[in-house]
Each structure stands twice: as structure tokens, then as C-alpha cells.
Amino acid sequence: METSIYKINKGINRSIEFKGLKAQYIWYLGAGAVLLLVLFAVMYFIGIPSLVCVIITVVVGAGVVAKVYALSAKYGEHGLMKELARKQVPKVIKLKDRSLFFEGNAKKK
């Protein structure tokens, strides 16, 4: 009887990582690359010389890469989502009526 040997996947619950970028930042970089391609095509079809198009695309692309890596370093894997969620939480809740806190006197809707 043959024995089967199975490899154990030890990174089963870890997020995807590519060249230092984790999780959603890989998608952000991919979206930036697609937008740069569209930007180059629009500039080329408008009639801007191709050397100028390439220079502008490279400069903007370097900025996109730097910004995505900076976000990844600052917030980490889930930090950007937590920061965006924190901005959605109201700072103050105002109530004009205290009847909400009393069971018997609560307004019926």
C-alpha cells in the first residue's frame, strides 16, 4: 500500500503579499496602473508628443507607487479600512427628547 504525502499550507489565513504590499494595496496599485494606461492613451490621442506622454506617465506613475507604498507602510493590512470607518462614526449624537431612555414613556411609532 502506498502512503500519500501531503504538503501543509502554513499560510492559509495570511493575506496576500507582493513586494511588500499587503492586501488591498495590491489592488490599488493595479488600478493606478490601469489609470496610467488610460491617461497615456488619452494624451497620445489628443496629439501630445509621445516623449512628453511617456515622461508625464512615468512621473505620475512614480507618484502613484510612492503613495500606495506610503499608505501600506502607514496603515498596514487593515488600518486604512479602520481609518475610513472611524471617519464615518458621528462625533456627537443629539437628542431633543429624553423619552428614548424611559420604557413606559417611549413614543410609539
Biopython code that builds the backbone (N, CA, C, O; Angstrom):
import numpy as np
from Bio.PDB.StructureBuilder import StructureBuilder

atoms = [
    (1, "MET", "N", (0.831, -1.167, 0.000)),
    (1, "MET", "CA", (0.000, 0.000, 0.000)),
    (1, "MET", "C", (0.884, 1.242, 0.000)),
    (1, "MET", "O", (1.849, 1.326, 0.759)),
    (2, "GLU", "N", (0.551, 2.191, -0.845)),
    (2, "GLU", "CA", (1.325, 3.434, -0.910)),
    (2, "GLU", "C", (0.848, 4.420, 0.143)),
    (2, "GLU", "O", (-0.336, 4.491, 0.473)),
    (3, "THR", "N", (1.793, 5.164, 0.652)),
    (3, "THR", "CA", (1.414, 6.227, 1.586)),
    (3, "THR", "C", (1.438, 7.550, 0.845)),
    (3, "THR", "O", (2.336, 7.812, 0.045)),
    (4, "SER", "N", (0.462, 8.364, 1.116)),
    (4, "SER", "CA", (0.373, 9.673, 0.470)),
    (4, "SER", "C", (1.055, 10.712, 1.344)),
    (4, "SER", "O", (0.944, 10.686, 2.570)),
    (5, "ILE", "N", (1.748, 11.610, 0.703)),
    (5, "ILE", "CA", (2.398, 12.701, 1.423)),
    (5, "ILE", "C", (1.754, 13.995, 0.969)),
    (5, "ILE", "O", (1.751, 14.324, -0.217)),
    (6, "TYR", "N", (1.211, 14.723, 1.928)),
    (6, "TYR", "CA", (0.544, 15.975, 1.630)),
    (6, "TYR", "C", (1.356, 17.129, 2.185)),
    (6, "TYR", "O", (1.872, 17.061, 3.300)),
    (7, "LYS", "N", (1.464, 18.177, 1.407)),
    (7, "LYS", "CA", (2.118, 19.379, 1.904)),
    (7, "LYS", "C", (1.119, 20.183, 2.707)),
    (7, "LYS", "O", (-0.050, 20.295, 2.338)),
    (8, "ILE", "N", (1.585, 20.735, 3.799)),
    (8, "ILE", "CA", (0.723, 21.551, 4.646)),
    (8, "ILE", "C", (0.888, 23.004, 4.241)),
    (8, "ILE", "O", (2.008, 23.511, 4.171)),
    (9, "ASN", "N", (-0.227, 23.674, 3.975)),
    (9, "ASN", "CA", (-0.195, 25.086, 3.636)),
    (9, "ASN", "C", (-0.219, 25.881, 4.929)),
    (9, "ASN", "O", (-1.266, 26.020, 5.561)),
    (10, "LYS", "N", (0.936, 26.401, 5.321)),
    (10, "LYS", "CA", (1.029, 27.090, 6.609)),
    (10, "LYS", "C", (0.575, 28.538, 6.541)),
    (10, "LYS", "O", (0.406, 29.169, 7.585)),
    (11, "GLY", "N", (0.375, 29.080, 5.365)),
    (11, "GLY", "CA", (-0.045, 30.463, 5.238)),
    (11, "GLY", "C", (-1.508, 30.597, 4.877)),
    (11, "GLY", "O", (-1.894, 31.525, 4.166)),
    (12, "ILE", "N", (-2.321, 29.681, 5.359)),
    (12, "ILE", "CA", (-3.710, 29.622, 4.914)),
    (12, "ILE", "C", (-4.523, 30.842, 5.305)),
    (12, "ILE", "O", (-5.394, 31.256, 4.540)),
    (13, "ASN", "N", (-4.276, 31.436, 6.466)),
    (13, "ASN", "CA", (-5.074, 32.578, 6.902)),
    (13, "ASN", "C", (-4.352, 33.906, 6.742)),
    (13, "ASN", "O", (-4.865, 34.943, 7.163)),
    (14, "ARG", "N", (-3.194, 33.890, 6.154)),
    (14, "ARG", "CA", (-2.461, 35.136, 5.974)),
    (14, "ARG", "C", (-2.896, 35.817, 4.686)),
    (14, "ARG", "O", (-3.320, 35.161, 3.734)),
    (15, "SER", "N", (-2.787, 37.121, 4.669)),
    (15, "SER", "CA", (-3.190, 37.865, 3.475)),
    (15, "SER", "C", (-2.116, 37.771, 2.397)),
    (15, "SER", "O", (-0.970, 37.408, 2.662)),
    (16, "ILE", "N", (-2.513, 38.102, 1.193)),
    (16, "ILE", "CA", (-1.596, 38.081, 0.059)),
    (16, "ILE", "C", (-0.575, 39.187, 0.232)),
    (16, "ILE", "O", (-0.909, 40.283, 0.683)),
    (17, "GLU", "N", (0.664, 38.903, -0.123)),
    (17, "GLU", "CA", (1.702, 39.927, -0.067)),
    (17, "GLU", "C", (2.509, 39.866, -1.361)),
    (17, "GLU", "O", (2.889, 38.789, -1.820)),
    (18, "PHE", "N", (2.762, 41.036, -1.939)),
    (18, "PHE", "CA", (3.530, 41.115, -3.176)),
    (18, "PHE", "C", (4.487, 42.291, -3.073)),
    (18, "PHE", "O", (4.061, 43.445, -3.035)),
    (19, "LYS", "N", (5.774, 41.998, -3.027)),
    (19, "LYS", "CA", (6.830, 43.012, -2.971)),
    (19, "LYS", "C", (6.603, 44.034, -1.858)),
    (19, "LYS", "O", (6.822, 45.229, -2.056)),
    (20, "GLY", "N", (6.166, 43.567, -0.690)),
    (20, "GLY", "CA", (5.971, 44.458, 0.440)),
    (20, "GLY", "C", (4.571, 45.033, 0.560)),
    (20, "GLY", "O", (4.214, 45.569, 1.609)),
    (21, "LEU", "N", (3.778, 44.933, -0.482)),
    (21, "LEU", "CA", (2.392, 45.421, -0.420)),
    (21, "LEU", "C", (1.502, 44.300, 0.091)),
    (21, "LEU", "O", (1.637, 43.146, -0.317)),
    (22, "LYS", "N", (0.597, 44.651, 0.983)),
    (22, "LYS", "CA", (-0.306, 43.647, 1.534)),
    (22, "LYS", "C", (-1.749, 43.985, 1.183)),
    (22, "LYS", "O", (-2.115, 45.147, 1.004)),
    (23, "ALA", "N", (-2.542, 42.946, 1.090)),
    (23, "ALA", "CA", (-3.997, 43.014, 0.981)),
    (23, "ALA", "C", (-4.482, 43.941, -0.120)),
    (23, "ALA", "O", (-4.146, 43.746, -1.288)),
    (24, "GLN", "N", (-5.272, 44.951, 0.243)),
    (24, "GLN", "CA", (-5.946, 45.788, -0.745)),
    (24, "GLN", "C", (-5.005, 46.713, -1.492)),
    (24, "GLN", "O", (-5.374, 47.233, -2.544)),
    (25, "TYR", "N", (-3.797, 46.937, -0.982)),
    (25, "TYR", "CA", (-2.876, 47.858, -1.641)),
    (25, "TYR", "C", (-2.396, 47.314, -2.991)),
    (25, "TYR", "O", (-2.033, 48.086, -3.879)),
    (26, "ILE", "N", (-2.395, 45.998, -3.144)),
    (26, "ILE", "CA", (-2.066, 45.396, -4.442)),
    (26, "ILE", "C", (-3.113, 45.816, -5.471)),
    (26, "ILE", "O", (-2.781, 46.137, -6.613)),
    (27, "TRP", "N", (-4.376, 45.811, -5.057)),
    (27, "TRP", "CA", (-5.454, 46.232, -5.964)),
    (27, "TRP", "C", (-5.356, 47.720, -6.271)),
    (27, "TRP", "O", (-5.607, 48.136, -7.402)),
    (28, "TYR", "N", (-4.995, 48.518, -5.286)),
    (28, "TYR", "CA", (-4.845, 49.962, -5.524)),
    (28, "TYR", "C", (-3.749, 50.221, -6.545)),
    (28, "TYR", "O", (-3.902, 51.071, -7.422)),
    (29, "LEU", "N", (-2.647, 49.494, -6.435)),
    (29, "LEU", "CA", (-1.551, 49.669, -7.384)),
    (29, "LEU", "C", (-1.955, 49.217, -8.787)),
    (29, "LEU", "O", (-1.570, 49.837, -9.779)),
    (30, "GLY", "N", (-2.731, 48.138, -8.867)),
    (30, "GLY", "CA", (-3.230, 47.674, -10.165)),
    (30, "GLY", "C", (-4.176, 48.679, -10.798)),
    (30, "GLY", "O", (-4.106, 48.927, -12.001)),
    (31, "ALA", "N", (-5.064, 49.262, -9.992)),
    (31, "ALA", "CA", (-5.981, 50.284, -10.508)),
    (31, "ALA", "C", (-5.206, 51.515, -10.966)),
    (31, "ALA", "O", (-5.552, 52.131, -11.974)),
    (32, "GLY", "N", (-4.161, 51.870, -10.227)),
    (32, "GLY", "CA", (-3.319, 53.000, -10.634)),
    (32, "GLY", "C", (-2.640, 52.737, -11.965)),
    (32, "GLY", "O", (-2.525, 53.644, -12.790)),
    (33, "ALA", "N", (-2.186, 51.499, -12.187)),
    (33, "ALA", "CA", (-1.539, 51.151, -13.457)),
    (33, "ALA", "C", (-2.526, 51.244, -14.628)),
    (33, "ALA", "O", (-2.179, 51.722, -15.708)),
    (34, "VAL", "N", (-3.752, 50.783, -14.398)),
    (34, "VAL", "CA", (-4.771, 50.870, -15.448)),
    (34, "VAL", "C", (-5.100, 52.333, -15.761)),
    (34, "VAL", "O", (-5.233, 52.707, -16.926)),
    (35, "LEU", "N", (-5.229, 53.156, -14.717)),
    (35, "LEU", "CA", (-5.499, 54.582, -14.936)),
    (35, "LEU", "C", (-4.350, 55.278, -15.651)),
    (35, "LEU", "O", (-4.576, 56.179, -16.458)),
    (36, "LEU", "N", (-3.120, 54.868, -15.361)),
    (36, "LEU", "CA", (-1.971, 55.440, -16.073)),
    (36, "LEU", "C", (-1.995, 55.057, -17.554)),
    (36, "LEU", "O", (-1.643, 55.864, -18.414)),
    (37, "LEU", "N", (-2.406, 53.839, -17.842)),
    (37, "LEU", "CA", (-2.520, 53.407, -19.232)),
    (37, "LEU", "C", (-3.568, 54.235, -19.968)),
    (37, "LEU", "O", (-3.353, 54.654, -21.106)),
    (38, "VAL", "N", (-4.693, 54.466, -19.316)),
    (38, "VAL", "CA", (-5.756, 55.288, -19.908)),
    (38, "VAL", "C", (-5.273, 56.724, -20.084)),
    (38, "VAL", "O", (-5.530, 57.341, -21.118)),
    (39, "LEU", "N", (-4.577, 57.260, -19.084)),
    (39, "LEU", "CA", (-4.026, 58.616, -19.178)),
    (39, "LEU", "C", (-3.081, 58.753, -20.368)),
    (39, "LEU", "O", (-3.151, 59.727, -21.117)),
    (40, "PHE", "N", (-2.197, 57.767, -20.537)),
    (40, "PHE", "CA", (-1.260, 57.802, -21.663)),
    (40, "PHE", "C", (-2.007, 57.764, -22.997)),
    (40, "PHE", "O", (-1.680, 58.507, -23.922)),
    (41, "ALA", "N", (-3.021, 56.885, -23.085)),
    (41, "ALA", "CA", (-3.767, 56.766, -24.338)),
    (41, "ALA", "C", (-4.502, 58.063, -24.667)),
    (41, "ALA", "O", (-4.521, 58.484, -25.823)),
    (42, "VAL", "N", (-5.106, 58.699, -23.663)),
    (42, "VAL", "CA", (-5.839, 59.948, -23.897)),
    (42, "VAL", "C", (-4.876, 61.045, -24.347)),
    (42, "VAL", "O", (-5.163, 61.779, -25.293)),
    (43, "MET", "N", (-3.745, 61.152, -23.672)),
    (43, "MET", "CA", (-2.768, 62.184, -24.068)),
    (43, "MET", "C", (-2.243, 61.939, -25.474)),
    (43, "MET", "O", (-2.047, 62.885, -26.237)),
    (44, "TYR", "N", (-2.012, 60.669, -25.826)),
    (44, "TYR", "CA", (-1.495, 60.341, -27.157)),
    (44, "TYR", "C", (-2.525, 60.658, -28.239)),
    (44, "TYR", "O", (-2.173, 61.186, -29.294)),
    (45, "PHE", "N", (-3.805, 60.336, -27.982)),
    (45, "PHE", "CA", (-4.850, 60.603, -28.967)),
    (45, "PHE", "C", (-5.146, 62.087, -29.114)),
    (45, "PHE", "O", (-5.574, 62.536, -30.178)),
    (46, "ILE", "N", (-4.920, 62.849, -28.049)),
    (46, "ILE", "CA", (-5.107, 64.298, -28.141)),
    (46, "ILE", "C", (-4.078, 64.921, -29.078)),
    (46, "ILE", "O", (-4.349, 65.927, -29.733)),
    (47, "GLY", "N", (-2.905, 64.318, -29.135)),
    (47, "GLY", "CA", (-1.885, 64.827, -30.039)),
    (47, "GLY", "C", (-0.632, 65.314, -29.330)),
    (47, "GLY", "O", (0.231, 65.933, -29.953)),
    (48, "ILE", "N", (-0.522, 65.045, -28.055)),
    (48, "ILE", "CA", (0.687, 65.411, -27.319)),
    (48, "ILE", "C", (1.814, 64.506, -27.804)),
    (48, "ILE", "O", (1.591, 63.311, -28.000)),
    (49, "PRO", "N", (3.011, 65.038, -28.001)),
    (49, "PRO", "CA", (4.134, 64.196, -28.466)),
    (49, "PRO", "C", (4.369, 63.011, -27.519)),
    (49, "PRO", "O", (4.224, 63.122, -26.302)),
    (50, "SER", "N", (4.739, 61.871, -28.125)),
    (50, "SER", "CA", (4.849, 60.652, -27.334)),
    (50, "SER", "C", (5.916, 60.730, -26.244)),
    (50, "SER", "O", (5.746, 60.117, -25.190)),
    (51, "LEU", "N", (6.988, 61.448, -26.458)),
    (51, "LEU", "CA", (8.011, 61.578, -25.422)),
    (51, "LEU", "C", (7.459, 62.318, -24.206)),
    (51, "LEU", "O", (7.739, 61.949, -23.066)),
    (52, "VAL", "N", (6.682, 63.355, -24.456)),
    (52, "VAL", "CA", (6.058, 64.090, -23.346)),
    (52, "VAL", "C", (5.048, 63.191, -22.631)),
    (52, "VAL", "O", (4.958, 63.219, -21.404)),
    (53, "CYS", "N", (4.292, 62.396, -23.384)),
    (53, "CYS", "CA", (3.329, 61.464, -22.780)),
    (53, "CYS", "C", (4.042, 60.464, -21.868)),
    (53, "CYS", "O", (3.585, 60.182, -20.760)),
    (54, "VAL", "N", (5.150, 59.940, -22.343)),
    (54, "VAL", "CA", (5.901, 58.963, -21.548)),
    (54, "VAL", "C", (6.450, 59.611, -20.282)),
    (54, "VAL", "O", (6.365, 59.029, -19.201)),
    (55, "ILE", "N", (7.010, 60.804, -20.409)),
    (55, "ILE", "CA", (7.579, 61.490, -19.242)),
    (55, "ILE", "C", (6.495, 61.774, -18.199)),
    (55, "ILE", "O", (6.693, 61.528, -17.010)),
    (56, "ILE", "N", (5.354, 62.291, -18.651)),
    (56, "ILE", "CA", (4.252, 62.581, -17.716)),
    (56, "ILE", "C", (3.755, 61.295, -17.057)),
    (56, "ILE", "O", (3.506, 61.268, -15.852)),
    (57, "THR", "N", (3.610, 60.233, -17.848)),
    (57, "THR", "CA", (3.130, 58.963, -17.309)),
    (57, "THR", "C", (4.108, 58.388, -16.290)),
    (57, "THR", "O", (3.681, 57.863, -15.261)),
    (58, "VAL", "N", (5.394, 58.475, -16.552)),
    (58, "VAL", "CA", (6.396, 57.951, -15.621)),
    (58, "VAL", "C", (6.394, 58.754, -14.319)),
    (58, "VAL", "O", (6.477, 58.176, -13.235)),
    (59, "VAL", "N", (6.299, 60.077, -14.421)),
    (59, "VAL", "CA", (6.290, 60.910, -13.214)),
    (59, "VAL", "C", (5.043, 60.643, -12.377)),
    (59, "VAL", "O", (5.140, 60.467, -11.162)),
    (60, "VAL", "N", (3.877, 60.612, -13.011)),
    (60, "VAL", "CA", (2.636, 60.335, -12.284)),
    (60, "VAL", "C", (2.654, 58.904, -11.731)),
    (60, "VAL", "O", (2.192, 58.666, -10.616)),
    (61, "GLY", "N", (3.184, 57.959, -12.504)),
    (61, "GLY", "CA", (3.292, 56.571, -12.046)),
    (61, "GLY", "C", (4.186, 56.432, -10.831)),
    (61, "GLY", "O", (3.877, 55.672, -9.914)),
    (62, "ALA", "N", (5.290, 57.160, -10.817)),
    (62, "ALA", "CA", (6.167, 57.132, -9.645)),
    (62, "ALA", "C", (5.443, 57.693, -8.421)),
    (62, "ALA", "O", (5.609, 57.192, -7.309)),
    (63, "GLY", "N", (4.647, 58.728, -8.633)),
    (63, "GLY", "CA", (3.864, 59.287, -7.529)),
    (63, "GLY", "C", (2.829, 58.306, -7.004)),
    (63, "GLY", "O", (2.629, 58.195, -5.794)),
    (64, "VAL", "N", (2.168, 57.590, -7.917)),
    (64, "VAL", "CA", (1.165, 56.596, -7.505)),
    (64, "VAL", "C", (1.820, 55.477, -6.705)),
    (64, "VAL", "O", (1.307, 55.075, -5.661)),
    (65, "VAL", "N", (2.944, 54.976, -7.190)),
    (65, "VAL", "CA", (3.650, 53.898, -6.488)),
    (65, "VAL", "C", (4.110, 54.366, -5.111)),
    (65, "VAL", "O", (3.962, 53.643, -4.126)),
    (66, "ALA", "N", (4.667, 55.572, -5.042)),
    (66, "ALA", "CA", (5.133, 56.102, -3.761)),
    (66, "ALA", "C", (3.970, 56.270, -2.782)),
    (66, "ALA", "O", (4.103, 55.954, -1.600)),
    (67, "LYS", "N", (2.837, 56.765, -3.269)),
    (67, "LYS", "CA", (1.679, 56.973, -2.396)),
    (67, "LYS", "C", (1.111, 55.649, -1.883)),
    (67, "LYS", "O", (0.756, 55.542, -0.709)),
    (68, "VAL", "N", (1.024, 54.642, -2.754)),
    (68, "VAL", "CA", (0.491, 53.345, -2.345)),
    (68, "VAL", "C", (1.417, 52.690, -1.324)),
    (68, "VAL", "O", (0.945, 52.130, -0.335)),
    (69, "TYR", "N", (2.732, 52.753, -1.552)),
    (69, "TYR", "CA", (3.669, 52.191, -0.580)),
    (69, "TYR", "C", (3.619, 52.968, 0.735)),
    (69, "TYR", "O", (3.757, 52.373, 1.803)),
    (70, "ALA", "N", (3.425, 54.280, 0.673)),
    (70, "ALA", "CA", (3.324, 55.075, 1.898)),
    (70, "ALA", "C", (2.061, 54.706, 2.683)),
    (70, "ALA", "O", (2.109, 54.595, 3.908)),
    (71, "LEU", "N", (0.936, 54.516, 1.993)),
    (71, "LEU", "CA", (-0.293, 54.082, 2.657)),
    (71, "LEU", "C", (-0.121, 52.700, 3.286)),
    (71, "LEU", "O", (-0.585, 52.452, 4.399)),
    (72, "SER", "N", (0.550, 51.805, 2.563)),
    (72, "SER", "CA", (0.778, 50.462, 3.081)),
    (72, "SER", "C", (1.655, 50.494, 4.325)),
    (72, "SER", "O", (1.406, 49.765, 5.285)),
    (73, "ALA", "N", (2.679, 51.338, 4.307)),
    (73, "ALA", "CA", (3.566, 51.433, 5.471)),
    (73, "ALA", "C", (2.879, 52.108, 6.648)),
    (73, "ALA", "O", (3.097, 51.715, 7.794)),
    (74, "LYS", "N", (2.053, 53.117, 6.385)),
    (74, "LYS", "CA", (1.417, 53.869, 7.463)),
    (74, "LYS", "C", (0.288, 53.094, 8.125)),
    (74, "LYS", "O", (0.219, 53.029, 9.353)),
    (75, "TYR", "N", (-0.595, 52.507, 7.331)),
    (75, "TYR", "CA", (-1.798, 51.897, 7.864)),
    (75, "TYR", "C", (-1.726, 50.375, 7.991)),
    (75, "TYR", "O", (-2.484, 49.800, 8.772)),
    (76, "GLY", "N", (-0.858, 49.719, 7.267)),
    (76, "GLY", "CA", (-0.770, 48.264, 7.352)),
    (76, "GLY", "C", (-1.911, 47.573, 6.631)),
    (76, "GLY", "O", (-2.563, 48.142, 5.756)),
    (77, "GLU", "N", (-2.129, 46.338, 7.023)),
    (77, "GLU", "CA", (-3.073, 45.492, 6.294)),
    (77, "GLU", "C", (-4.517, 45.962, 6.398)),
    (77, "GLU", "O", (-5.211, 46.036, 5.384)),
    (78, "HIS", "N", (-4.983, 46.279, 7.598)),
    (78, "HIS", "CA", (-6.382, 46.661, 7.778)),
    (78, "HIS", "C", (-6.552, 48.095, 8.262)),
    (78, "HIS", "O", (-7.683, 48.542, 8.453)),
    (79, "GLY", "N", (-5.481, 48.811, 8.461)),
    (79, "GLY", "CA", (-5.552, 50.128, 9.072)),
    (79, "GLY", "C", (-6.276, 51.168, 8.245)),
    (79, "GLY", "O", (-6.962, 52.022, 8.806)),
    (80, "LEU", "N", (-6.146, 51.123, 6.926)),
    (80, "LEU", "CA", (-6.815, 52.107, 6.077)),
    (80, "LEU", "C", (-8.327, 51.932, 6.151)),
    (80, "LEU", "O", (-9.065, 52.916, 6.201)),
    (81, "MET", "N", (-8.785, 50.697, 6.159)),
    (81, "MET", "CA", (-10.224, 50.455, 6.289)),
    (81, "MET", "C", (-10.730, 50.932, 7.652)),
    (81, "MET", "O", (-11.824, 51.489, 7.750)),
    (82, "LYS", "N", (-9.934, 50.713, 8.705)),
    (82, "LYS", "CA", (-10.325, 51.179, 10.034)),
    (82, "LYS", "C", (-10.356, 52.702, 10.091)),
    (82, "LYS", "O", (-11.241, 53.281, 10.722)),
    (83, "GLU", "N", (-9.409, 53.348, 9.446)),
    (83, "GLU", "CA", (-9.373, 54.813, 9.430)),
    (83, "GLU", "C", (-10.582, 55.373, 8.687)),
    (83, "GLU", "O", (-11.191, 56.343, 9.138)),
    (84, "LEU", "N", (-10.932, 54.772, 7.555)),
    (84, "LEU", "CA", (-12.110, 55.219, 6.806)),
    (84, "LEU", "C", (-13.388, 54.962, 7.598)),
    (84, "LEU", "O", (-14.314, 55.771, 7.547)),
    (85, "ALA", "N", (-13.453, 53.850, 8.330)),
    (85, "ALA", "CA", (-14.628, 53.559, 9.154)),
    (85, "ALA", "C", (-14.724, 54.534, 10.321)),
    (85, "ALA", "O", (-15.824, 54.932, 10.706)),
    (86, "ARG", "N", (-13.581, 54.921, 10.889)),
    (86, "ARG", "CA", (-13.569, 55.858, 12.014)),
    (86, "ARG", "C", (-14.130, 57.212, 11.600)),
    (86, "ARG", "O", (-14.749, 57.900, 12.410)),
    (87, "LYS", "N", (-13.919, 57.597, 10.347)),
    (87, "LYS", "CA", (-14.437, 58.880, 9.871)),
    (87, "LYS", "C", (-15.956, 58.853, 9.701)),
    (87, "LYS", "O", (-16.590, 59.908, 9.662)),
    (88, "GLN", "N", (-16.546, 57.660, 9.599)),
    (88, "GLN", "CA", (-17.989, 57.537, 9.422)),
    (88, "GLN", "C", (-18.753, 57.627, 10.744)),
    (88, "GLN", "O", (-19.962, 57.855, 10.749)),
    (89, "VAL", "N", (-18.053, 57.451, 11.853)),
    (89, "VAL", "CA", (-18.708, 57.482, 13.159)),
    (89, "VAL", "C", (-18.978, 58.931, 13.542)),
    (89, "VAL", "O", (-18.070, 59.760, 13.484)),
    (90, "PRO", "N", (-20.212, 59.253, 13.935)),
    (90, "PRO", "CA", (-20.512, 60.644, 14.304)),
    (90, "PRO", "C", (-19.799, 61.034, 15.600)),
    (90, "PRO", "O", (-19.639, 60.215, 16.505)),
    (91, "LYS", "N", (-19.378, 62.282, 15.672)),
    (91, "LYS", "CA", (-18.681, 62.776, 16.856)),
    (91, "LYS", "C", (-19.658, 63.065, 17.993)),
    (91, "LYS", "O", (-19.313, 62.902, 19.163)),
    (92, "VAL", "N", (-20.872, 63.492, 17.657)),
    (92, "VAL", "CA", (-21.865, 63.855, 18.660)),
    (92, "VAL", "C", (-23.223, 63.309, 18.223)),
    (92, "VAL", "O", (-23.570, 63.339, 17.042)),
    (93, "ILE", "N", (-23.983, 62.808, 19.201)),
    (93, "ILE", "CA", (-25.363, 62.395, 18.942)),
    (93, "ILE", "C", (-26.253, 63.329, 19.740)),
    (93, "ILE", "O", (-26.131, 63.414, 20.962)),
    (94, "LYS", "N", (-27.142, 64.026, 19.060)),
    (94, "LYS", "CA", (-28.015, 64.981, 19.725)),
    (94, "LYS", "C", (-29.426, 64.407, 19.818)),
    (94, "LYS", "O", (-29.985, 63.918, 18.836)),
    (95, "LEU", "N", (-29.985, 64.480, 21.024)),
    (95, "LEU", "CA", (-31.361, 64.064, 21.251)),
    (95, "LEU", "C", (-32.137, 65.250, 21.796)),
    (95, "LEU", "O", (-31.673, 65.941, 22.703)),
    (96, "LYS", "N", (-33.311, 65.482, 21.245)),
    (96, "LYS", "CA", (-34.145, 66.579, 21.729)),
    (96, "LYS", "C", (-35.159, 66.095, 22.751)),
    (96, "LYS", "O", (-35.803, 66.898, 23.426)),
    (97, "ASP", "N", (-35.300, 64.769, 22.863)),
    (97, "ASP", "CA", (-36.308, 64.213, 23.738)),
    (97, "ASP", "C", (-35.691, 63.063, 24.534)),
    (97, "ASP", "O", (-35.020, 62.206, 23.960)),
    (98, "ARG", "N", (-35.912, 63.037, 25.844)),
    (98, "ARG", "CA", (-35.337, 62.000, 26.691)),
    (98, "ARG", "C", (-36.222, 60.773, 26.803)),
    (98, "ARG", "O", (-35.873, 59.834, 27.520)),
    (99, "SER", "N", (-37.330, 60.751, 26.133)),
    (99, "SER", "CA", (-38.261, 59.631, 26.258)),
    (99, "SER", "C", (-37.673, 58.325, 25.735)),
    (99, "SER", "O", (-38.192, 57.253, 26.048)),
    (100, "LEU", "N", (-36.654, 58.388, 24.983)),
    (100, "LEU", "CA", (-35.994, 57.194, 24.475)),
    (100, "LEU", "C", (-35.446, 56.349, 25.620)),
    (100, "LEU", "O", (-35.377, 55.125, 25.506)),
    (101, "PHE", "N", (-35.059, 56.982, 26.714)),
    (101, "PHE", "CA", (-34.433, 56.285, 27.829)),
    (101, "PHE", "C", (-35.432, 55.762, 28.858)),
    (101, "PHE", "O", (-35.035, 55.080, 29.803)),
    (102, "PHE", "N", (-36.692, 56.060, 28.698)),
    (102, "PHE", "CA", (-37.705, 55.606, 29.633)),
    (102, "PHE", "C", (-38.600, 54.597, 28.949)),
    (102, "PHE", "O", (-39.131, 54.864, 27.871)),
    (103, "GLU", "N", (-38.776, 53.420, 29.574)),
    (103, "GLU", "CA", (-39.559, 52.350, 28.955)),
    (103, "GLU", "C", (-41.034, 52.700, 28.850)),
    (103, "GLU", "O", (-41.624, 52.564, 27.778)),
    (104, "GLY", "N", (-41.620, 53.134, 29.904)),
    (104, "GLY", "CA", (-43.054, 53.376, 29.919)),
    (104, "GLY", "C", (-43.472, 54.579, 29.091)),
    (104, "GLY", "O", (-44.584, 54.600, 28.564)),
    (105, "ASN", "N", (-42.622, 55.567, 28.964)),
    (105, "ASN", "CA", (-42.986, 56.803, 28.280)),
    (105, "ASN", "C", (-42.471, 56.887, 26.852)),
    (105, "ASN", "O", (-42.520, 57.948, 26.230)),
    (106, "ALA", "N", (-41.975, 55.764, 26.331)),
    (106, "ALA", "CA", (-41.411, 55.789, 24.978)),
    (106, "ALA", "C", (-42.493, 56.067, 23.949)),
    (106, "ALA", "O", (-43.610, 55.558, 24.049)),
    (107, "LYS", "N", (-42.155, 56.867, 22.976)),
    (107, "LYS", "CA", (-43.105, 57.185, 21.903)),
    (107, "LYS", "C", (-43.293, 55.969, 21.022)),
    (107, "LYS", "O", (-42.330, 55.292, 20.664)),
    (108, "LYS", "N", (-44.518, 55.701, 20.680)),
    (108, "LYS", "CA", (-44.815, 54.563, 19.813)),
    (108, "LYS", "C", (-44.931, 55.063, 18.385)),
    (108, "LYS", "O", (-45.580, 56.068, 18.093)),
    (109, "LYS", "N", (-44.284, 54.330, 17.527)),
    (109, "LYS", "CA", (-44.295, 54.729, 16.113)),
    (109, "LYS", "C", (-45.192, 53.826, 15.318)),
    (109, "LYS", "O", (-45.331, 54.003, 14.108)),
]
sb = StructureBuilder()
sb.init_structure("model")
sb.init_model(0)
sb.init_chain("A")
sb.init_seg("    ")
for serial, (resi, resn, name, xyz) in enumerate(atoms, 1):
    if name == "N":
        sb.init_residue(resn, " ", resi, " ")
    sb.init_atom(name, np.array(xyz, "f"), 0.0, 1.0, " ", f" {name:<3s}", serial, name[0])
structure = sb.get_structure()
